[in-house]
Amino acid sequence: MLSMEKLLLTLIGIVSIVSIVGSLSDDMRIIEAKRDENCLNTALKSIDLAITNAIGGGRATGYVFLPVRVSYECTGRSVRVTVGNKSASLNYPFKLACGGEAYLAGRFEASWRREARGEATLVLSWSGVGG
């Protein structure tokens, strides 16, 4: 009879562990998704601040920390930012040039470049520890 009790207790323990691990796995996915969303929003705000400051002739002075890799790419008049499986775009009324990856501590910087045809292009880049 003792072996039957041990078997039942072992089964209950295994079922408990499996249910806890499954729950933790789901919780970790939720935490990762929230982290990606927060990093995406932080990167978008930092990019917008850098571009806005460049319009006025200044530059962004605030550093940000991005614990996950943030990819950014400019096409025409928009910049697309991607973190994990989340992405968003910012659109501007002027031409942008950029592309790269931001990671860890740093800041986005934007500066104007004059093209051969006389058009001005805003160049966005990441300056920091990672990327």
Secondary structure as UniProt FT lines:
FT   HELIX           2..55
FT   TURN            56..57
FT   STRAND          64..75
FT   TURN            76..77
FT   STRAND          78..83
FT   TURN            84..85
FT   STRAND          86..91
FT   STRAND          95..97
FT   STRAND          99..114
FT   TURN            116..117
FT   STRAND          120..130
//
